[in-house]
Structure formats: C-alpha cells, structure tokens
Amino acid sequence: MSMGSLGSAFRALVIGASGGIGSAFVTALEADPACSAVLALHRHSHPPIDFADEASIAAAAASAASHGPFQLIINAAGLLHSSHFMPEKRLADLHYEQMLETFRANTFGPAMVLRHFTPLLARERSIMVMLSAKVGSIEDNRLGGWYSYRASKAALNMLVKTASIEVRRSRALAVLVALHPGTVDTSLSGPFDGARIGRPARQAAGEMLHVIDRLGAAQSGGFFAYDGAQLAW
C-alpha cells in the first residue's frame, strides 16, 4: 500500500524497530514508493535509543533531527512480560520492580519520546503514533488482572491526549494518536497463544498504516484500533 496522504516523498521514523511489529513497520514503509526514507531506531541502532537510559532518548532525537523533519513517527516499543516476570493476575502479585520496569517501557520512555521527538514533526501534515493497547481502556476493563500493563497503557493514553493539545498550538495539522495493534504473532503475545490467535506482524503493520493514512487533525489525541474503530478511554 502507499500512504498517499503524507505526500509523494514523506520521511518516516520508527522507534522500537527491532521488535516484531516495529520491524514490520520498517519493511512496509521501505516498500512504499511514497516514502523517501525510513529511520529505524532501537537499543542497538546507531544512534541507540534505550528507554532505560533517558539521555539516549534525547541524544537519538538530536541525531535524528538531521534526517528530518518527519511526516510520520511511530513508537512501537513496549513491554508486557520479561524473562523474570509475567503480567500480574492479582493484587498480591504487585511489586515495585515489575511496575517500574513496565512503566519505564510503556509510559516513561514514550513520554520522553513525546518530549524530544515531537519537535521533529513536519509543520505540514504529520502524524505521531504511540502503540498502546485496548487493555489500557479503563471503561473496557471487565476481566481485571494485568495491573502494571493496563495502568501503564492508560497513563500512556493520557500523555498522548495531553501532548496533542500542546502540539496543536504550533503544528495545527499534526496528528498524535494512541493505536491498539490487536493480537499479533510476536514475542510479546507468545506466552498467551499469540502464535495461534495472532495475525502476522506484516499484516498488522499494513492494517495500522491503512488507518494512520486516514487520520486527520480532528482525530488528534484519540485512541484507535487497528481496524479504525475509536476505543473508549
């Protein structure tokens, strides 16, 4: 597909580009004839970007500025589980270490991305996307559990909404959104039967780019799913 709404030679930047969804975004954008350049950032890129190292986020943005401005910036980095913890099922499972690590990846790091990378958005039509999750919807929470992940994504959604109000003042055509990718067959969903119920990352990236291409300034600050549906906060 071609993202026609961003012009005939738009520049894109993908953060978290070494992950399953992030790398699929990079592949799809590189194949788009309308995309003139794709900058892929992750912990081992040059420059590196590591949400555990705040200074690296600022440094990566300073380095990326020479490749911009960008019509599209996507943050695809996120954390649900690790080698030493799984999502909490009950209050008795809550621990500072897990909460801090989850919030660092899903909230604090993306907050610094908003701070340092929004100035790299083009002043004409431009879009910044933060991958969120439907389980971060407070209104839609019917099952409970997954405390840190749910809360970190709900907080991310508030950051996106708040930043969209500020950015609108200097970039009236900019669009900042939180986007739910659905279940995708990646390492994140692997322990939860993702290989069976998830879509391939390439398919998910294509679906999300289709939605992104159709977002307008009126949707800035919104929370959307991979099929274009607006999600409840």
C-alpha positions in Angstrom: 0.0 0.0 0.0 1.0 3.6 -0.4 0.3 6.3 2.2 -0.8 9.0 -0.2 -2.0 11.4 2.5 1.6 12.2 3.6 2.8 13.4 0.2 5.0 11.9 -2.5 8.3 11.8 -0.6 7.5 11.6 3.1 10.1 10.7 5.7 9.3 8.2 8.5 10.9 7.2 11.8 10.2 4.0 13.7 11.2 3.6 17.3 11.4 0.0 18.6 12.3 -1.1 15.1 14.0 -4.3 16.2 10.7 -5.8 17.6 8.2 -7.8 15.6 5.7 -5.0 14.9 8.4 -2.3 14.6 10.4 -4.3 12.0 7.2 -5.0 10.1 6.5 -1.2 10.0 10.0 -0.6 8.7 9.6 -3.2 6.0 6.2 -1.9 4.9 7.4 1.7 4.8 10.6 0.8 2.8 8.3 -0.8 0.2 6.1 2.3 0.0 7.0 4.3 -3.1 5.7 7.4 -1.5 8.2 7.0 1.4 11.6 8.6 0.6 13.4 7.5 3.8 12.9 5.4 6.9 15.0 5.9 10.0 14.9 2.8 12.3 15.8 3.2 15.9 16.2 0.6 18.7 18.6 -0.2 21.5 21.3 -1.4 19.2 20.9 1.1 16.3 23.2 3.9 15.5 22.4 6.0 17.4 20.9 3.7 20.0 17.7 4.5 21.9 17.0 2.8 25.2 14.1 3.7 27.4 16.1 2.7 30.5 18.5 5.5 29.6 16.8 8.8 29.4 19.9 10.6 27.9 19.9 8.2 25.0 16.4 9.3 24.0 17.5 13.0 23.9 20.7 12.0 22.0 18.8 9.9 19.5 16.4 12.8 18.8 19.3 15.2 18.3 20.9 12.8 15.9 17.6 12.1 14.0 17.0 15.8 13.5 19.5 15.9 10.7 17.3 13.3 8.8 14.0 15.2 9.3 11.6 16.7 9.5 9.4 13.7 9.6 5.9 13.3 8.3 5.5 10.0 10.3 6.9 8.9 13.6 5.9 5.6 15.2 6.8 4.3 18.6 6.4 0.5 18.5 8.4 -0.3 21.7 6.6 -1.8 24.6 6.7 -4.4 27.4 4.2 -6.9 28.7 6.4 -9.5 30.2 10.1 -10.3 30.6 12.4 -13.2 31.4 11.7 -12.7 35.1 8.1 -11.7 35.3 4.7 -12.2 33.8 1.6 -9.9 34.0 0.1 -9.9 37.5 -3.1 -11.8 38.0 -4.0 -10.4 41.4 -3.1 -7.6 43.8 -0.8 -10.0 45.8 1.4 -10.2 42.7 2.2 -6.5 42.6 5.9 -5.5 43.1 7.7 -2.2 42.6 10.4 -3.7 40.4 7.9 -5.1 37.9 5.8 -1.9 37.9 8.8 0.3 37.4 10.1 -1.8 34.5 6.7 -1.9 32.9 6.1 1.8 33.3 9.6 2.7 32.1 9.0 0.8 28.8 5.3 1.7 28.2 5.0 5.2 29.8 8.2 6.9 30.9 10.1 6.2 27.7 7.3 7.1 25.4 6.8 10.3 27.5 10.4 11.3 26.7 9.8 10.4 23.1 6.9 12.9 23.0 9.2 15.5 24.6 12.2 15.1 22.3 10.7 13.9 19.0 7.6 16.0 18.6 9.8 18.9 17.5 11.0 16.7 14.6 7.5 16.5 13.1 7.0 18.4 9.9 4.9 21.6 10.1 2.7 20.4 7.3 0.6 17.3 7.8 2.4 14.9 10.1 1.5 12.0 12.3 3.0 10.6 15.5 1.7 7.2 16.6 2.2 5.6 20.0 1.3 1.9 20.1 -1.0 1.4 23.1 -3.4 -1.5 24.0 -7.1 -1.9 24.3 -6.5 -3.4 27.8 -5.4 0.1 28.7 -9.0 1.2 28.4 -10.5 1.9 31.9 -14.1 1.7 30.6 -13.5 -1.6 28.7 -11.8 -3.3 31.7 -14.1 -6.3 32.5 -11.6 -9.0 33.4 -9.2 -7.3 35.7 -5.6 -8.5 36.2 -2.5 -7.3 34.2 -2.2 -4.4 36.6 1.0 -2.8 35.6 0.4 -3.3 31.8 -3.1 -1.9 32.0 -2.1 1.1 34.1 1.0 1.9 32.0 -1.0 1.9 28.8 -3.8 4.0 30.4 -1.2 6.5 31.5 0.3 6.5 28.0 -3.1 7.3 26.6 -3.3 10.4 28.9 0.2 11.5 27.8 -0.8 11.3 24.1 -4.1 13.2 24.7 -2.3 15.9 26.7 0.6 16.3 24.3 -1.8 16.5 21.3 -3.4 19.7 22.9 0.0 21.4 23.2 1.4 20.3 19.8 -1.8 21.6 18.1 -0.8 25.1 19.1 2.4 25.0 17.0 1.5 22.4 14.4 -2.2 22.7 13.6 -2.0 19.8 11.0 -0.2 17.3 13.3 -1.9 14.2 14.5 -0.9 12.4 17.7 -2.7 9.2 18.5 -2.6 6.0 20.6 -3.1 2.9 18.4 -4.1 -0.6 19.5 -2.4 -3.2 17.2 -4.7 -6.1 18.3 -3.2 -9.5 18.9 -0.1 -10.0 16.8 2.1 -13.1 16.5 5.2 -11.7 18.2 7.3 -12.5 21.3 5.1 -10.2 23.3 2.0 -12.3 22.7 3.8 -15.6 22.5 3.1 -16.8 26.1 -0.6 -16.0 25.5 -1.2 -18.2 22.5 -0.2 -15.4 20.1 1.1 -17.9 17.5 -2.3 -19.4 17.2 -4.7 -16.4 17.6 -2.5 -13.5 16.5 -2.1 -12.0 13.0 1.3 -11.9 11.3 3.2 -8.8 12.1 3.3 -7.8 8.4 -0.5 -7.9 8.2 -0.9 -5.9 11.4 1.5 -3.2 10.3 -0.3 -2.9 6.9 -3.7 -2.6 8.7 -2.4 0.1 11.0 -0.7 2.1 8.3 -4.0 2.0 6.4 -5.7 3.5 9.5 -2.9 6.0 10.1 -3.1 7.3 6.5 -6.7 8.2 7.0 -6.4 10.1 10.3 -7.0 13.8 10.2 -6.2 16.7 12.6 -9.7 16.2 14.1 -8.7 12.8 15.4 -5.5 14.1 17.1 -5.5 13.0 20.7 -7.6 9.9 20.0 -7.4 6.2 20.8 -8.0 3.9 17.9 -7.8 0.2 17.0 -6.1 -1.4 14.0 -9.4 -1.5 12.2 -10.1 2.2 12.6 -12.6 1.9 15.5 -12.3 4.5 18.1 -11.8 3.0 21.5 -13.2 4.0 24.9 -10.8 5.6 27.4 
